[in-house]
Amino acid sequence: MNSAYWMVMIASAAAAGGWLLFRMRQKNMKCAAGAVGVLFSVALGLILAKGVYLLSLHQAVWPRYGWGSVLRVRAAEMSFFGGCLGAVAGMALSARLFRQNVKSMLDAFAPCGALMIAGARFAEYFLDLVGVGDSVEDPFFTRFPFAVMDKYEEWSWAVFMLEVLAALIIAMVFSLRRREDLLPGLRMERTVYYLCVFQILFESLRSDGLRRGFVRVEQVMCAVTMAVLLCRGCAKAPASGALGRFWPVAAALGLIAVDVGVEFGLDKTNLPTVFWYGVMCLTLAGFWALENFCVKRRLARQKSPELQREKA
């Protein structure tokens, strides 16, 4: 494995860990829980990254490598979604171990986790043909950070740099916002949701990744995560009747179906690529609008006089 890749990964984990300790100290939480949480997150991240990859492609991987596939520690043979899931699980486990409020600790970790993701995506710069898209024809864009050159001196779009930028923006936004403090766990939920929203597009742009036919496995995982988070938000909304409460989930499922159609169109039709990605970007705007609507409902309920009297 490329040593530069692992050095960047370690540096990003260290930077995220240092920021987490600073945030936890501000919130009067046990810093030991954060330090141990980073170690747990790294360990479980590696385990679940490999585990999700093997479960997703077991029919292709297992016959070729057998039990040896479990010990093959290669970035191209890991699930990024699984790694992120393991990182969150590690932090939650540490919170339990140190008797910290799990939601509060995950809220403290949320922007730090996004920073860690940014570092992990940037580390893909040191891997050949990982995190890149189609070949680049325009000479203006045949340079970093727009594109990267492979060993054959051919240029490909540096999709991983878009992922770095998106993760950094999300980390900055949800480290500065204060409205999410009204609901424990909301900062983490929103961070995860928007990471998944952007990843729907980025997974489509990447030429690598876990695929079964035209279906991109990690794109599906992101879509399921978004639907679950919206469903959770709607369940806590102050609306009467199932339709009034859960219609954003139904709308999101409709948008997900459109994105499935986009992936099919990209793979099976000759329509311009820009058309299909234009449609996908419209669905992402829809996901943003639905989530914002749900959050506003939840915060309105949190501030309602009736709820305040119930808490009293």
HELIX and SHEET records of a PDB file:
HELIX    1   1 SER A    3  GLN A   26  1                                  24    
HELIX    2   2 CYS A   31  SER A   56  1                                  26    
HELIX    3   3 HIS A   58  TYR A   65  1                                   8    
HELIX    4   4 GLY A   66  LEU A   71  5                                   6    
HELIX    5   5 ALA A   75  GLU A   77  5                                   3    
HELIX    6   6 PHE A   80  LEU A   97  1                                  18    
HELIX    7   7 VAL A  102  PHE A  122  1                                  21    
HELIX    8   8 ALA A  123  PHE A  126  5                                   4    
HELIX    9   9 PRO A  139  PHE A  141  5                                   3    
HELIX   10  10 VAL A  159  LEU A  176  1                                  18    
HELIX   11  11 ARG A  179  LEU A  182  5                                   4    
HELIX   12  12 LEU A  186  LEU A  205  1                                  20    
HELIX   13  13 VAL A  217  ALA A  235  1                                  19    
HELIX   14  14 ALA A  242  LYS A  268  1                                  27    
HELIX   15  15 THR A  273  LYS A  303  1                                  31    
HELIX   16  16 PRO A  305  LYS A  311  1                                   7    
SHEET    1   A 2 ALA A 147  MET A 149  0                                        
SHEET    2   A 2 TRP A 155  TRP A 157 -1                                        
SHEET    1   B 2 ARG A 211  ARG A 212  0                                        
SHEET    2   B 2 VAL A 215  ARG A 216 -1                                        
END                                                                             
